[in-house]
């Protein structure tokens, strides 16, 4: 899903794609802005200054280095982690094993809920269409995405009639155009049909489409301004 937000530090408007269920509580345009925001968090500042907390962190890092060595991601380190996991698992009681297995099973089932928008079924479907394909809009290959012509947040489905393959750049262009069309028209179906026709027309008409949308948005804003002026007079 695409989230439109204002950076909590510099207030600059942005948008970013997030997986279903992975939307954060706070939004930033960059790492430096996030770091600046964290400096204002008095709870984090107090926690980082707490001698006991710093001592626990230091002891944990030293223990990890002692057990796993300097190269945390080496094959030998992974084997150590695997061996330790098996050792702990064998030491668990049968009741605890069953409880952990149930948690893993429940988590896996949540990923397979039919109503969930993005799950393994979606991944397999998108890979099937993307493989050996090209962008419907610009006809280039590489960095391909699956695009919902009618956005999922407005009830769009994974049916093939609602899907098309777009490269990363065109995906962003078309999503922006679709958002503008939906704001311009009260009729969702009309906006979706226009978006479909724009994709079919190809990228050669992109600048013309942008100009038409920009002019229409300007006229709509002027019209709303005149209406508000009349109401206030």
N, C-alpha and C positions, 0 to 999 in steps of 0.2 A: 504494500500500500504506500501511497505517496502522502507525506505529511508536510503541510505548509506551516512554517513557524517563524518567529522572530527570535534571533539569537538573544539569550538571556544576559549577555554581557554588553554587546555593541548594538543590540536592537535591530540589526540588519535582517531584512526578510530573506528567507531561504526556503527550499523544499528538499526533502530527502526521502528515499525509499527505505522502508523497513519491512522485514518479514512479519507475518501475522503473529501476534503475541510477543513481539520483540521491540515494541515501541518504548523508548525511555521516558523517564519522568521529567527530565530536563533536556533542553535543546540548545546546541551551540553550533556556530558556523565553522569553528576551527578548534584545534587543540589549545593554542594560546588563549583563546577566549574561555575555554573550559578551565584552564589553569588559573586564569584571573578570577573566575567565579569561585573556584575552590579556596582562594585566598581570603574570600569574604565569609566563608563558612566558619563561624566561631567554634562550632562543635568539633569540626575536623582539626582546626588549629589547636584547640585545647587537648584533643586526643593525641595529636602528634607530639605535643610538648610533655605529655604525661610520661614520667620516667619509667613507670611500670610497664606501660604499653610499648615504649621503645625497647625496653629490656626483653620483653616477650618476642617482639619482632626479630631482634638481633639474635636471640637464642634459637629461634626457628630457622633463620637463614644459616646459622653456623651448623645446626643439626643436619639440614638438608645438604650442605656442602660436605659434611663429614660422611653422610650415608651415600650420597650419589656422585660426589666429585664435582669438578668445575663444569664439565660439559653435561648440562641437564638433559639435552635432547639426543645424546649419543645412543647407539644401539645397546651398548652395555648397560647404560642407565635405564633404558626401557625394560631390559630383561630383569634388572633388579626390582623395578616397580612391579612388574608382572609376578615375579617370584614372591614378593612381599604380599601382594594381593591374594594370591593362592594360599599362602600360609595363614593369613588372617581369616580367609573364608573357611578353611578347614577347622579353625578353632571356634567358629561360631556354633551356637546351638541350633538344632533343627528348627526351632520356633523362629529364631532370628533370620535364618536362611529363607524360610517361607515368607516372612514379612518383607524382606528385601526383594525377593522375586516378585511378590505381588505389586510392590511399588514400581519395579521395572516394567511389569506387564501392563499396569494401568497407564503409565507414561506412554508406552508403545501404542496402546489402544487409542489414546487421545490424538495421536498423529494420524490415525486411520478413520477418524470420524468423517462420515460422508459430507457433512455440511461444512467442514473446515476448508477454507479457501486454498491454502497452500500446504500440501502434504506430499507424501511420497508418490501418490498417484499423479499429482500435478507435475512433479519432477519428471516422471517417466513419460507423461504425455508431451511435455515441452521438449524433452530430449528427442523424442520421436520426430517431431516436426522440425526442429532446428537442424538436425543432422543432415549434412549434404544439401543444405538449402541456402537461400539468399534473401536479403531484405526485400519485402514487398514494395516498399516505398522508393528506395534508391537503387535496388538491385545489386547492392554490394554484399560480399560475404564476410564473415568474421564478426565476433562479438555480438551474436544474435540473441534476441530475447523473444519471448512469446508475449503478445499484446492482446488485452481484452478490448475489443472495439466498444462495447458497452461496459464501463468500469464496474468492477465487482462491488464497489461501495454503493452502486445504484442498482444492484441486482443482476449484474452480468454473470453469466455462467461460463463453464469450461467447454461448452458445446463448440464444435469445430466452426460453426457458422459465426461465432462470436470471437474467433481467434485469428490472428495473422502473425507472421514472422517479421520482426523489425530489428535493425541493428541498434546498438545502444544510443547513437546520436538521434536517429529517426524516432526511436521509442520516446525519447524525451520531448522531441518536437511535437509528435502527435498527441502525447498526453497533455502538453500545454495547450495545443489547439482545442482539444476536446474540452478541457476545463473552461476555456474562454467561451466556447459555443454553448455549454451548459448554462453558464452565467448569463449569456445574451438571450437565450430562448427559455420560455416557461415550459416548452414541450420537450421533454427528455428524449423521446423517440426521434423527433426532428433533428435534435443536436447529434444524436448517435448516427443517424442516417447520413447527415452531412459529413461527419467525421469519416464514415466508411467510404463515401464518394471521394473525399480528399485523398485518402490513402490510395484508392484506385487510380486517381489522376496522376500520381507520381510526384517526385520531388521537384520537377521542372516548374510546377505551379506553386511552389512553397511561398516564394516572396509575394506573389499576387494574393494568396490566401491570407498571409500575415497582414498585408495592407488593408484588405477588406475587413478583417476582424478588428484591426486597430481603428479604422474609420467608424465602424459600427459601434465599437465600445465608446469612442469619443462622442458620437451622436447621442448614445444612450445616456451618458453622463451629463451632457448638456441639457437633455430633455428632463432628466430627474432634477437637475439644478433649477430649471425654470419652474417645474411643478412645485418644488419646495419653496421657491420665492413667492409663488402665487398663494400658497397656503399660509405663509407667514405675513403676507400683506393684508 
